[in-house]
Structure formats: structure tokens, C-alpha cells
Amino acid sequence: MGRLGLLLFSSPVQHRGVETAIGLAEAANRLGHAVSVFFLADAVYATSRALLSAPEETVVHRIARLPSSVELTNCSTCARFRGLGDGDVLPNARNGTLEDLVEMIDRSDRFIAFTGEA
């Protein structure tokens, strides 16, 4: 199977791009593809443990339920700037580096960037 890389920029509470990307990640994973997701800028909020306390189902709940085979990595600079240290992110996500992003792009057969632009 192939490798899919996804890059997210948008906030999960202000833009539907994160929902679309996670839906794509779920579908690709179900079909047996390897999936990696990298969160930049406000997209790092999608991995915040704090957003799991929302009373209704959110994209963060869907991300928390992704299997461990889906690699979830935040830009650590973006995360720390927004107050998300290593202990503040979902158990299936981690804070990484831009080097992790470069490696993800390099090993992906397909790479899609969700920039949040219209």
C-alpha cells in the first residue's frame, strides 16, 4: 500500500480543513495505507487534550480515536508558542520538529497540504 502525508495549518475550531483531512486519514488508514499527519500553526490545537472536554463530538475526539498506525506530529515550536507542551497533547500525538515534516514528505507517495485558504 501507499504512504499518505497530510499537512494541516488551520485551527480545528475555525475551519473545516482539519475535519476533511482527518476524514481522509481515516479512510486511507481503513484501506491499509500508511498515514502521517503534521500539524503546523493553529492546527496544533487539534491535538490538545484540553479540547477533549468539549461536551459534543469534535474533530479532536476523532483524532484521539485514530489508531497508533496513523502518525500524528505537531510542530513543537508552534505547539509551545500556543501553550501545548509534551504533556498537553493527545496520547497518540507528539511534538516533533520540522525535520520530521521533511522526512514525512520524503517518504510519502502522496502529500496534501490543507492550508485553510479558500
Phi, psi and omega in degrees: 000168183269175178244127179248129176247133180236134177243125182243136178246333193275152174294139180288346181258354183238354185211145182275357180301323180294317177300315180298314182296319180292322175300318177295318179298317179298314182295315181296320179295318178299329180276000176096006179280148172282133184233133174233138180234131177242130183254125177240159175053223184292348178296338179299336177299338179294345179253011184282126175300326183299326181285351175290344181279358178301139184291334180252166178296126178235173177298331178296322176297320178295319179296319180297333181269357178297143180292160182296345178289343175270117183277121182242118184227131174266152164289117185296326178295314178298317182295311182294324177299330181260012175082018180253094175280182183302325181277356184262357183259161180305151180300332182266010178238165177212158173272127182234203184234171175294338174297322176298321178296315180299317178295321179297314179298317183298321184267359180278138171282325177228141181224128181233131177254124175260100187271343181089358178278150180284000000 
